[in-house]
Amino acid sequence: MDRFFLSPDQWDENPILRGGEAHHCFRVMRKQVGDNIVIFDGNGKEANATIRAISKNEACLEIIDTRRFSALLPQLEVAVGIPKGKSFDLILQKAAEMGVNRIQPLVSEQGNVRFKAREALLKRDKWQRTLLEACKQCGQNHLPEVRVPALVDHYLEKIESGGIRIVGALTSETKTLKELLEGLESPERVILMVGPEGDFSAGEYERIFESGFAPVGLGELVLRTETAVIWMAAAVRYQFQS
C-alpha cells in the first residue's frame, strides 16, 4: 500500500495531507476518494487511512487503525566525508533502510566537495527529502536526520558523549570491525566515521583518534566511501540484532 508522510503535529482523527504529499497522493499516484493509503509520522507511528475528500491542494483522511514501531537499537550515527556526484544519495537511501538515526556530512581537508553556507543549507534540505522518499519506499517509520555539512574538527568539537566510536581507517595496525564488536553487549549508541575519496588527512586522523574513535580495517581492498558506510552500518546492525 502506498505510503505518505504526515508530520506529528498534524495528526488527529481526520488528518489532512497538504503540500507536496497531497500533490504526490492524487496528482502523481492518482489516488481517489475511497482509496486506502498508509501514513506515517517519522517518529515510529503508522496508520492505515481512507481518503474521504480531495480538494485542489488537500486530501482529507479518516484513520482506520494506528500502530507504533520502536526504533532499532543501538542508535546509529554515521559521519561521512561527502563523496562527489550522486553517491551521497545512495548513502542516504541505504541509511534509511538500515535504521540509521543521524547522518553528519563532513567536509574534510582532502575531500573534493566544498559548500558555501547557503548552499550547505539547501543541500541539507534536499538530502532530507531524499531520506523521506527512501523511508516511504522501504517502510521505515523512523525518519533519519541529516545535518548541515560540517568541517571534521567542528564535528569533533560538538560530538555528543557516550557510545562506541569507530572510524574506518586505511592506516596500518588496525583491528577488523568484527574483532572490535565481538564480545560487546549492545551499546546505547554507535558512531561510525568514514572519510571521503581522498581519505582523512594525517592531522584529521590524529584528532579523530584523540576524540575516542577506534580505527578499524575493512579488508584488503580499498572501498569506495559509499561502500564503506553501507558495509560498516550493516555489520553493526548484524552484530547487535535482537
C-alpha positions in Angstrom: 0.0 0.0 0.0 1.3 3.5 -0.9 2.8 5.4 2.0 2.7 9.2 2.7 4.3 11.3 5.3 2.2 13.4 7.8 4.2 15.4 10.3 3.5 14.6 14.0 1.8 18.0 14.7 -0.8 17.3 12.0 -2.2 14.0 13.4 -5.8 13.8 14.6 -8.8 11.6 13.8 -9.3 13.2 10.4 -5.9 14.4 9.3 -5.3 16.3 6.1 -2.4 15.8 3.6 -1.2 19.1 2.3 1.6 20.4 0.0 3.9 18.0 -1.7 2.5 14.9 -0.1 -1.1 15.8 -1.2 0.3 16.5 -4.7 2.1 13.2 -4.8 -1.0 11.4 -3.5 -3.6 12.4 -6.0 -1.6 14.0 -8.9 1.2 11.5 -9.1 -0.2 8.3 -7.6 -3.7 9.1 -8.9 -5.4 8.3 -5.6 -9.1 8.9 -5.4 -11.8 9.2 -2.8 -12.4 5.8 -1.1 -8.8 4.6 -1.7 -6.8 3.3 1.3 -3.3 4.5 2.0 -0.7 4.3 4.8 0.5 7.4 6.6 3.5 7.7 9.0 4.9 10.5 11.2 8.7 9.8 11.1 8.7 9.1 14.8 7.5 5.5 14.7 3.8 5.9 14.2 2.0 4.5 11.2 -1.7 4.3 10.3 -4.0 2.9 7.7 -6.3 5.6 6.4 -9.0 6.2 3.8 -9.2 9.2 1.6 -12.6 10.9 2.3 -12.3 14.0 0.2 -9.9 15.7 -2.3 -9.7 19.4 -3.0 -7.2 21.3 -5.1 -4.3 21.1 -2.6 -5.5 18.8 0.1 -6.6 15.2 0.8 -8.8 14.7 3.8 -8.3 11.3 5.5 -10.0 9.1 8.0 -7.7 7.0 10.2 -8.7 3.3 10.3 -6.1 2.0 12.8 -2.8 3.1 14.2 0.4 1.2 15.1 3.7 2.2 16.8 7.1 0.8 16.0 10.2 1.0 18.2 13.5 2.3 16.6 16.3 -0.2 16.1 18.9 -0.4 18.8 21.6 0.6 19.2 21.1 4.2 17.9 23.4 4.5 14.9 25.0 7.7 13.7 27.1 8.0 10.6 29.6 10.8 10.0 30.9 10.6 6.4 33.1 12.6 4.1 30.9 13.8 1.3 31.7 12.0 -2.0 31.4 13.5 -5.4 28.4 13.1 -7.6 25.2 11.3 -6.5 26.9 8.8 -4.3 25.7 10.6 -1.2 22.1 10.0 -2.2 22.9 6.2 -2.2 24.4 6.6 1.3 21.2 8.3 2.5 18.9 5.7 0.9 20.7 2.8 2.5 21.0 4.6 5.8 17.2 4.8 5.9 16.9 1.1 5.1 19.2 0.1 7.9 17.6 2.4 10.5 20.4 4.9 10.9 19.3 7.7 13.2 21.5 10.5 12.1 23.8 11.3 9.2 26.5 14.0 9.5 28.1 15.0 6.2 31.7 16.0 6.6 33.9 18.4 4.7 37.5 17.2 5.1 40.9 18.6 4.2 41.5 16.2 1.4 37.9 15.9 0.2 36.8 17.3 -3.2 33.5 18.8 -2.0 33.1 22.3 -0.6 30.0 24.4 0.2 29.1 28.0 0.9 26.8 28.5 3.9 23.6 29.0 1.9 24.4 26.1 -0.4 25.0 23.8 2.5 21.5 24.6 3.9 19.9 23.9 0.5 21.8 20.7 0.2 20.7 19.6 3.7 17.0 20.2 2.7 17.4 18.2 -0.5 19.1 15.4 1.4 16.3 15.3 4.0 13.8 14.9 1.2 15.9 12.0 -0.2 15.7 10.4 3.2 11.9 10.9 3.3 11.4 9.3 -0.1 13.6 6.3 1.0 11.5 5.9 4.2 8.3 5.9 2.1 9.7 3.2 -0.2 11.2 0.8 2.3 8.6 1.0 5.0 10.9 2.8 7.6 8.8 4.6 10.1 11.7 6.4 11.8 12.9 9.3 9.6 16.6 9.8 10.0 18.0 13.3 10.5 20.7 14.7 8.1 22.7 17.6 9.5 24.2 20.6 7.7 27.7 19.7 6.4 30.4 20.5 8.9 34.2 20.5 9.0 35.7 17.5 10.6 37.1 19.5 13.5 33.8 21.3 14.1 32.0 18.0 14.3 34.5 16.5 16.7 34.2 19.6 19.0 30.4 19.2 19.3 30.0 15.4 19.3 27.8 14.1 22.0 29.4 12.0 24.7 28.8 8.3 25.2 28.6 5.3 22.9 31.1 3.4 20.8 33.1 5.4 18.3 34.5 3.7 15.2 36.4 5.1 12.2 37.1 3.1 9.0 40.9 3.7 8.6 43.4 3.0 5.9 46.2 3.3 8.5 48.2 0.2 9.5 47.8 -1.8 12.7 44.0 -1.7 12.9 41.6 -4.3 14.2 38.9 -5.6 12.0 35.4 -4.4 12.7 34.5 -8.0 13.7 37.3 -8.1 16.3 36.2 -4.8 17.7 32.5 -5.7 18.0 32.8 -9.3 19.2 32.1 -9.8 22.9 30.5 -6.4 23.3 27.0 -6.1 24.8 24.7 -3.9 22.7 25.6 -0.3 23.4 23.1 2.5 23.5 24.8 4.3 20.6 27.4 3.6 17.9 29.0 6.4 15.8 30.7 5.4 12.6 33.1 7.7 10.7 34.2 7.2 7.1 36.4 9.5 5.0 35.9 10.9 1.5 37.6 9.6 -1.6 40.9 11.3 -0.6 40.6 9.9 2.9 41.1 11.9 6.1 44.4 13.8 6.4 47.0 12.7 8.9 46.1 15.6 11.1 42.4 14.8 11.0 43.1 11.1 11.9 45.1 12.3 14.9 42.2 14.4 16.1 39.7 11.7 15.4 41.7 9.2 17.5 42.1 11.8 20.2 38.3 12.1 20.3 38.0 8.4 21.2 37.4 6.8 17.8 38.8 3.3 17.4 40.3 2.6 13.9 39.2 -0.5 12.1 40.2 -2.0 8.8 37.6 -3.0 6.2 39.6 -5.7 4.5 42.4 -5.8 1.9 40.6 -3.9 -0.8 40.1 -0.1 -0.8 36.4 0.5 -0.7 34.5 3.5 -2.1 33.1 5.8 0.5 29.5 4.7 0.0 30.5 1.0 0.1 32.4 1.5 3.4 29.4 3.3 5.0 27.0 0.5 4.0 29.5 -2.2 5.0 30.0 -0.8 8.4 26.4 0.1 9.2 25.2 -3.4 8.1 27.9 -5.1 10.2 26.8 -3.1 13.3 23.1 -4.0 12.7 24.0 -7.7 12.2 26.2 -7.8 15.3 23.5 -6.4 17.6 20.3 -7.6 16.1 17.8 -8.9 18.6 
